[in-house]
Amino acid sequence: MVIMSTPKITPFSSIRLDKDAPTPIYLQIAEGISSLLTSGVLPPGYVLPPERVLCEQFGISRMTLRQAMSLLDREGLIDSRRGMGTVVTHSRLRKQQQDLRSFSEEIRERGGHPESRLISMQLAIPDLSVREFFELREQQNVYTIQRLRLNDGEPLALELARIPERLCPGLERFDLVKTSLYQILEKSYGLRLESCSEEISAEIPSSQYRKQLSLPRNTAVLVVNRKTYTDDGRAIEFTRSVFRGDRYSALVHSVRKKKSLLKGPTSS
């Protein structure tokens, strides 16, 4: 007697992909998941399956899936949380960054004079969460770059950036005090930075942060965790920046769109 196993039915089984259609596969996936989210099939707080499971479900590569997830993130429909995975979001205020800028570009845009002081730069095997984000094998390294960022000579932020060595071999030969990291990635390595997702939160600073940033007493810090991707969906940067709460605020530029990036039901 042969026992046949029944395929596991999931909410994502309803998404059908047409690989012969002119619409890119990643956009078909994003539109399909968007419909599940906006219709309430996947409620706020629902944790999406791991990348591996979704890739098997759709028969696609991780790069294609990440392009779809990047679109959903920009729409404010999902949020990646450390230790939890990717979660369907509640309706809440989020920073919407229209232009992907480096620290130096942002400070100049605000009329300031950016500076950097290199605290350390190391090449090492990352922890599991960073390795999974960059899709690295166990022995592959990342550059861990810690810098103090200044505006008009005043400490503004402490930045810890992780960059995969496989995409930027020999990065240590560049002067990260005088040259923008983004400029190096784009001009010297030919990487085209396209999008990022940022999670912003307020925290009480540690004594070390208070000293390094010259923080006044009872001053909170603004923590920005940024994940940056290239135009072909590769993860290129994983950065944690700690800003002085009394010297930095997040700029929000909101536009009323005529049409969403993704198709799906809307409510008035």
Salt bridges, closest charged atoms under 4 A:
GLU51 OE1 - ARG62 NH1 3.70
GLU51 OE2 - ARG66 NE 2.82
GLU56 OE2 - ARG52 NH1 3.75
ASP73 OD1 - ARG94 NH2 3.72
GLU75 OE2 - LYS257 NZ 3.57
ASP79 OD2 - ARG81 NE 3.42
ASP79 OD2 - ARG92 NH2 2.90
ASP79 OD1 - ARG94 NH1 3.91
ASP99 OD2 - ARG101 NH2 3.35
GLU106 OE2 - ARG110 NH2 2.77
GLU109 OE2 - ARG101 NH2 3.94
ASP127 OD2 - ARG82 NH2 3.79
GLU135 OE2 - ARG66 NH1 3.47
GLU154 OE2 - ARG244 NH1 3.92
GLU154 OE1 - ARG247 NE 3.10
GLU159 OE2 - ARG147 NH2 2.76
GLU159 OE1 - ARG149 NH1 2.90
GLU198 OE1 - LYS95 NZ 3.25
GLU198 OE2 - ARG226 NH2 2.67
GLU203 OE1 - ARG240 NH2 3.36
ASP231 OD2 - ARG192 NE 3.49
ASP232 OD2 - ARG234 NE 3.08
ASP246 OD2 - ARG244 NH2 2.79
ASP246 OD2 - ARG247 NH1 3.51
